[in-house]
Amino acid sequence: MNIRNLAICLIEHNEKLFVAEGYDDVKEETFYRPLGGGVEFGELAEQTAVREFKEEMDTEIEVTSYLHTIQNIFTFNGQPGHEMVMLLSARFKDLSFYDKEVVSCIEEGTDFVAKWVNKHDFLEGNKVLYPAGLTDYLRKAQHQ
């Protein structure tokens, strides 16, 4: 097994986060995760984020800052994983995305949806946000 290096984007608007919705069949759990993907050799995290949004949503983003790195050891659908996740702040260049409730996306031939979810649903434990540690990061950031 290898450790994956990822870059994901925290896009916020009106107390909501733009996140992909996922489901773990083994845990029978709906969860949410900011969009992004694997860093390719020779690519900077910011370049990864821009490329992933173009590939998955056919839109452009602007990365505004590096926020944090999260070490993520997890199990998804019964399979272990290990990631180093670089969390970036970003914004959509196409402002119409801020008005869309749900956006259809595709990753390597698999359809998924991304949507705006109130960040307090994550902070209060009503919805699950991955990677693990991201909710704690959001709590700390609120108090700075």
C-alpha positions, 0 to 999 in steps of 0.5 A: 500500500502507498500513501497518497498525497492529495490536495482538496479545496475548502470553498465556503459561501454563506456559512456553507461548504462545497463538498462531494457527497459519498457513501460507504457501503460497509459502514452504511454511512453518507459522508461529505468531502471537499473536492480535489484529488491526487497530486501527480509527480512534478505537480504543486498542490495548487495545480492539482486542485485547479486540474481536478476541478476542471476534470471533475466539474469542467470549471475553473477555480482560484486557489487563494491560500494553503490552510493546513495538512491533515494526516488521514488514516482511514477505512473506506468500503472495508479497505484501508487507506493512508493520505497526506491531505493538503487543505487549500482555500479556493473560490469559483471563477464562475460565480454561478456555482455559488447559486447551484444547490447541487452540481453533477460531477464525474471522476474517472467515469463515475458520476457523483454530486457535489453540493453546498452543506451548512458547515454547522451540520458538520460542527454539530455532528449532524453530518460526517465530514472527511478527512478525519480532522477537518471538522476539528480544523474548522472549529479551531479556525472559527475561534481565531 
